[in-house]
Amino acid sequence: MTWFDSAADAAKRLGEAGYLADPATATTTFLAGALEKPLLVEGPAGVGKTELAKAIACSTGAELVRLQCYEGLDEARALYEWNYKKQLLRIQAAGDDASWDETHDDIFTEEFLLTRPLLTAIRRTDPTVLLIDEVDKTDVEVEGLLLEVLSDFQVTIPELGTVAAVRRPMVLLTSNATRELSEAVRRRCLYLHIDYPDAERELAIVTSQVEDVEESLARQIVETVTKLRALELRKSPSIAETIDWARTLVALGTGTLDPASIDATLGVVLKHSSDVDRAVRELRLRQG
């Protein structure tokens, strides 16, 4: 499968899927498909890393398989595990007359295999986008598990042998850079850093995503969010929250971002009371 014909084609089709890609993003996305290389996407939370994977799947008609990473993630949750309860029932049903060799060969088969996202993506014959989301949240040991997948697009199951991909998925790993990933993982990937967009690009995103928003209101929202991101906040507003703020104000019939509307809706973009207090104090967002 040819994922995209060119960087321009990637930009066009991602845009049709609702994702406005800058030239670097479009080019790297095209190359990830053309070279069949995993793509590591780093950047602050909320800049559209996960949305890029969704847009690729949507624009190409591929299935999205997502592995959400977290501390404590292990092979059983990422790759596969055996259905032990079902195996035990089969052993009990076999009775005492069955030899262990016969029972072993019977219970370690496809019937008892529970596939998790990595193995699911490897085994699919249809176009697949494998999203390994927030890989920096996993333990370092999990990276060793990923290396076999990223290097050879195959998985070794001791009881069944090696399962190799019939059709390579497009793989995107996202990271918020909360810890440094190993060089071994980085070597196997193309790299893309996504930051918050500049004001004009974010304005274009908001107006494309929010129906009926006036450009003047959208510009006020973007300018205010840009100022908020410049503060030392516990959580800076994401692009999605900028869009939510615009949708909120449109729903309220607000045509301008005045102190009253800010006071009523600031909780849409700031989710900690300390952030609200800092924003109000330093940017003087409220009157009185």
Phi, psi and omega in degrees: 000134171268114184292309178219148182281332183194174176297321179296320178295320178298314180299317182295312184287325174295321177298321178294335177272004177094011181244114181272101184269137173281171184303319181296318180293315180297317182294314182292324177295316176301314182294324179300321177285318184292322182266355183054046180247141172300151181241119175265121182246116180247156177158172180299158177298137173088017181261359175107021181292311179294322180297331178297315179298317179297320181292323177297314179298315182295317186284342182250355182074019180273160175276136177265122174247124188242128170253108178274118184273152178199163179296130181096356177302134181230181184301322183296329181267337182264326191244292180192165168208165179267145178280088189295324180296317179292323177297317180297319178297321179293320178298317180294323180290331181292333178081179184282345184282338183284138177285159180296321179301317179294317181293318180301313181293335183279323187269341178260069180228175181305328183301331186253007183268127176255108183276140175251179191308316184297312180291323178302314181293321181296323188273348183291139178264346177268161179305133187221137170253118178262116179257115174257096195268131178057054183297336180290350178275349181278168173286156181302326183299331181293334180299326177299324177295323182288332187299319179296320180293314184286332182279309189241358183051051176212160182227136178258122175249111186310321184280339185242341182104199184267130177253112181258149180292130173282320176230118183295130174284158167277126186251127173240125172253132177248149180213136173269006178061037175283341170214161182280128177281157183292153177296329180298320177291316182298322181299331185274357187239151159285158186235137176220128174255126178246125177248177174300140181290160173290172188300318183293321179291319179293325175299317179296322179296313182297312182292333178281336185262338186245112178290144173070007177280131178286143184298324180296319178291316179300321180293319177299318180297313182297317179298320180291318179297321178300318177294321179297320181292339179282348179275161175274087183256157174294323178216113178287149180297134176276170175298320179300324180285329172299315178297317179299321180296317178298315179297323179297313183291325175296317180297328180277354181075025182272127182262352181214152181268080181266171182304324181294316180289325175297314181301324183279337191234006184299334179293350176288328185250338178244129190245010176229139182297326179294325178292319178299313181299317181295316181297316180296319182289314188275329181257354179053056185281344182241159178267154173084000000 
